[in-house]
Amino acid sequence: MTKQKKDKSHAVQAKAPTGEMTAQRSKAPRQFSLDASGGNKQGGTVQRQQATTAQAAPQQTTPVIETTRQAWGHYMNGGGTPVDIGPNTITSLLALEDFQRRHRRITGGLTSSLTGNFSVDMTGTVFHVGRTNIDYEVIVNGDKCTVNYTLFVNDGFWDVDFIDETILGGLGSPRHQADGMGPNLERFGGQPYRYNTARRSFTFDNPGY
């Protein structure tokens, strides 16, 4: 399984605390109805009834993937539904020297643009993620700046037959070219799926932006 992604920016690095993502649940509002019943000459009566609120269906939980074994299991049994990448994997990404080098450039005022993207290779630490894309945006607020990172951009678990991709794809076979969510290089009845993006933000002293 290979991922072809381009590193288009220069970025920076510094230790980055991990954040937490929370899911918001919506609650069905209470509903009331007025039931006016006809009456005799003395007048009718009005009854106020609380409508029965239909019980909401259980909220579907997004799978969280940390290991390559879990990623493969979801490929075989997950029906192609997207997943969240777990906090341990995110911590590993932020600790990569490749990420830290770019983070240092950003927080040191050395990046050539306040917005951009780059990629880091996690193959050696979390194999199923491999090379993954990161977008960044620097917000300047006086003597403080905040950099917002969006992780796992346009990424997912797909093109699992990297041997055929390397050999037959290398010979030019159209059916053995990587195509992301497409049918090429998928095996054993598994279904490719996307990684949901994750966001992390860090505030630092303005180095001169």
C-alpha positions in Angstrom: 0.0 0.0 0.0 1.6 3.2 -1.0 0.4 6.8 -0.9 1.7 9.4 -3.3 1.6 12.8 -1.7 3.6 16.0 -2.3 5.3 18.1 0.3 4.6 21.6 -0.9 5.7 23.7 2.0 8.4 24.5 4.5 7.2 24.2 8.0 8.4 24.1 11.6 8.6 22.1 14.7 8.3 22.3 18.5 6.9 20.0 21.1 3.2 19.8 20.6 0.6 18.9 23.2 -2.1 16.7 22.1 -5.7 17.8 22.0 -9.0 16.1 22.4 -11.9 15.9 20.1 -15.4 15.9 21.4 -18.6 14.8 19.7 -21.8 16.8 20.2 -25.0 15.1 20.6 -28.3 16.7 19.7 -31.3 16.3 21.8 -34.8 16.1 20.5 -36.9 19.1 21.8 -40.0 18.5 23.8 -43.2 19.0 21.7 -46.5 20.1 23.0 -49.9 20.1 21.4 -53.2 21.8 22.2 -56.3 19.8 21.9 -59.4 22.0 21.7 -62.6 20.0 22.3 -66.0 21.3 21.5 -68.4 22.0 24.4 -71.9 23.0 25.2 -73.2 26.5 25.7 -71.3 26.8 28.9 -68.1 26.7 26.8 -65.6 24.2 25.7 -62.6 22.8 27.4 -59.0 23.0 26.2 -56.6 20.3 27.2 -52.8 20.7 27.0 -51.0 17.5 26.3 -47.4 16.8 26.2 -46.6 15.0 22.9 -44.8 11.8 23.2 -41.2 12.4 22.1 -40.0 9.6 19.9 -37.0 8.0 21.3 -34.0 9.0 19.3 -32.1 6.2 17.6 -28.8 5.4 19.2 -26.0 7.6 17.8 -23.6 5.8 15.6 -20.1 5.7 17.0 -17.2 6.4 14.6 -14.6 3.6 14.8 -11.2 4.7 16.2 -8.2 3.0 14.6 -4.7 2.9 16.3 -3.0 -0.2 14.9 -2.4 -1.7 11.4 -4.3 -4.8 12.6 -7.3 -2.7 13.4 -7.0 -0.9 10.1 -7.0 -4.2 8.2 -10.0 -5.5 10.2 -12.0 -2.4 9.3 -10.9 -2.8 5.7 -12.4 -6.3 5.7 -15.5 -5.7 7.8 -16.2 -2.0 8.0 -18.2 -1.5 4.9 -16.0 1.4 3.7 -17.1 3.7 6.5 -14.7 6.5 7.5 -12.7 6.2 10.8 -11.0 8.4 13.3 -7.3 8.0 13.9 -6.6 7.4 17.6 -4.8 9.7 20.0 -1.8 7.5 20.3 -1.2 7.7 16.6 -1.6 11.4 16.6 0.9 11.8 19.4 3.4 9.7 17.4 2.9 11.9 14.4 3.5 15.1 16.3 6.6 13.6 17.8 8.2 12.7 14.4 11.4 14.6 13.7 10.0 15.4 10.2 7.0 17.1 11.8 9.0 18.8 14.5 11.5 20.3 12.0 8.7 21.9 10.1 7.0 23.0 13.3 10.2 24.7 14.4 10.3 26.6 11.2 6.8 27.9 11.6 7.1 28.9 15.2 10.5 30.5 14.4 9.2 32.7 11.7 11.1 31.0 8.9 8.2 29.6 6.8 7.7 31.3 3.5 3.9 31.3 3.8 1.3 31.6 6.6 -0.7 28.8 4.9 0.5 25.6 3.3 0.9 21.9 3.4 3.5 19.2 3.8 3.7 15.4 4.3 5.4 13.2 6.8 6.2 9.5 6.6 4.8 7.3 9.4 5.6 3.9 7.8 8.2 3.1 10.4 6.0 3.9 13.4 2.4 3.3 12.3 2.5 1.3 9.1 -1.0 1.7 7.9 -0.9 5.5 7.9 2.3 5.6 5.8 3.0 8.9 4.2 0.2 11.4 5.2 -0.7 15.0 4.4 -0.9 17.9 6.8 -2.3 21.4 6.1 -1.3 24.3 8.3 -2.5 27.9 8.8 -0.8 30.6 11.0 -3.1 33.1 12.6 -1.4 36.3 13.7 -2.9 38.2 16.7 -0.5 41.0 17.8 2.4 39.6 19.8 0.9 36.0 19.7 0.4 33.6 16.9 -1.5 30.3 16.6 -0.8 27.6 14.1 -3.6 25.3 13.2 -2.7 21.9 11.8 -5.2 19.6 9.9 -3.9 16.0 9.9 -4.6 13.1 7.6 -5.8 15.3 4.7 -7.2 13.3 1.8 -5.9 10.1 3.3 -7.2 6.7 4.0 -6.7 2.9 3.8 -6.6 1.8 0.2 -4.5 0.3 -2.6 -3.5 -2.5 -0.3 -1.6 -4.7 -2.9 1.6 -2.7 -3.0 3.5 -5.7 -4.5 1.3 -5.6 -7.7 1.4 -1.9 -7.6 5.2 -1.9 -7.6 5.7 -4.7 -10.1 2.8 -4.6 -12.5 2.0 -1.0 -12.0 5.7 -0.2 -12.6 5.3 -2.0 -15.9 2.5 0.4 -16.8 -0.6 -1.9 -16.2 -3.6 0.5 -15.9 -5.4 -1.9 -13.5 -2.4 -1.8 -11.1 -2.1 1.9 -10.6 -2.9 3.4 -7.2 -6.4 5.1 -7.4 -7.3 5.8 -3.7 -11.0 4.9 -3.2 -11.2 3.3 -6.7 -11.2 -0.4 -7.4 -7.5 -0.8 -8.3 -5.3 -2.8 -6.0 -8.0 -3.8 -3.6 -8.0 -7.4 -2.4 -9.9 -10.2 -0.5 -13.3 -8.4 -0.8 -12.1 -5.5 1.4 -13.5 -2.0 1.0 -11.2 1.1 1.0 -12.1 3.9 3.5 -11.1 7.4 4.4 -9.4 8.7 7.6 -11.3 11.6 9.1 -9.1 14.6 9.6 -7.9 15.7 13.0 -7.0 19.2 14.2 -4.4 20.4 16.6 -3.5 24.0 17.4 -0.5 25.6 19.2 0.0 29.2 20.3 3.5 30.8 20.4 5.1 34.2 20.6 5.1 36.1 17.4 8.5 35.8 15.8 8.0 38.6 13.4 5.0 37.7 11.2 
